[in-house]
Amino acid sequence: MSWLWDASLLAGLVPASVSLVGATALVFLLARREPNWWRRVVPLAVVGSALLVGLADIGLEVWKPFPDPLPPRVLWWAAVGVLGVAFGVIRARSPGRPSSGWRGQCAVLAAALLTVTLAATKINAYYGYRPTVGAALGIPATDEVDFAEIVGNKPLVTTSPNLTLTESWHPPADMPSTGRVSHTDIDGARSGFHARPAWVYLPPAYLGARRPLLPVLVLIAGQPGGPEDWLIAGKMAKTMDAFAAAHAGLAPIVVVADATGASLANTLCLDSRLGRVETYLAEDVPAWIERTLQVDRDHAHWAIGGFSFGGTCALQLAVRRPATYPTFLDISGQQEPTLGSHAKTVQAAFGGDEAQFRAVNPLDILNVRRFEPTLGILASGSDDREYGPQCRRVAEATRAAGMSIQLLQPSGGHTWVIATDALRAALPSLATRANLTPRP
């Protein structure tokens, strides 16, 4: 069944079929001949669905469970889903064919569900959140293994300190063609932060009878969401496997760490009243990596990256803990940590103390410190009107502070597709920085 689980939900046969069947189901729900149906019921249902989605959007703007606003396209398809449910309820409760009788009731219910499926598929396609059927159903990836199977030491390959890894590495005969992923707990011994399980990607070169000491890339997901999003929506393992295939099995070890503790939580990636997440990511996670995995311990070869909230987090760690993470990848991040408004953020994190916030805010730090050794890669979608301008402001501030900055602009908006494209585009620079590949 792997062909079915691997079928794309973003483009191709499956989403096209869902669109056709869902549109047909909506037409079926609309198919009534009574004059009152078209003069009164349909307009009221349309207005009511639009009003309900609008009120929900306003509620989300007030509640701010996540800082990103919902784009018009997502609101439109949400209204279509609500409209399908509304028509289903109305048809099921009203007399007349074809909704009378159990067969008619089942047909109406099926049509409503298909309309909701259509809306959900379109919203998912916009964000690229669950790219395949298997991902949507929670089917484990074929490269996922139990962490106990891959943990443990093996003999190390001695490589020349004067050469990059690709110049001195010879893969063993038993090296697999692809990497492996697994999830495991990373305790917050120093921070006290209760994180969800992290995901770890180990490239082919790590899995043979002998292994080199590989560099480390720590990734942070967006909010709402969790570490698994980089595997499922961000296609991280496939991206890393493709890079490894072109470099004799070599690629960075990737640890996708949790920075929020829950899907809708927002810790701001700081040490504050909301938790000591900076300490977790800058001390607990590196200590666990060095204790558990055989890696290159020279932090000049380490990097941190992320998408949206995770991109902001990567920037924060780069300016707050440059000795731990002298390289960062900020994909569609904000210009400052936020809960939706500056006042709300400062109040929740620091009891309204602006000085405490400025002491940890990246742009304020960049105004007073120099970061010549730091390499930053900033990326935002070409159509991202919210975070694109913020990305450019961060680029100006980081360059002014002495950082070496690369600016990427993949085609698209604020979606996981952008995150995947940006990671793929950034890997060559990250690998060169990590002494994995020679300079071009």
Protein Blocks (a to p, Z undefined) as FASTA:
>chain_A
ZZmmmpcfkbcjklmmmmmmmmmmmmmmmmcfbfklmmmmmmmmmmmmmmmmmmmmmmmm
mnomafbdcdfklmmmmmmmmmmmmmmmmmmmpgcdfkgcjklmmmmmmmmmmmmmmmmm
mmmmmnomambfklmnopacfkbccfklmgccdddddddfkbcfklmcccdfklcfbdcd
dddddddfknopacddddddddfklmmmbdcdddddddddddeddfklmmmmnommmmmm
mmmmmngoiacddddddfklpakbcehlpacfkopfklmmmmmmmmmmmmmpccdfbfkl
gccddehjlmmmmmmmmmmmmmlmmcccdehiafbdcehiaklmmmmmnnopaklmmmmg
mklmmmmpccfkpccdddddfklmklmmmmmmmmmmmmmnopacdddddeddddfklmmm
mmmmmmmmmmmmnomaccZZ
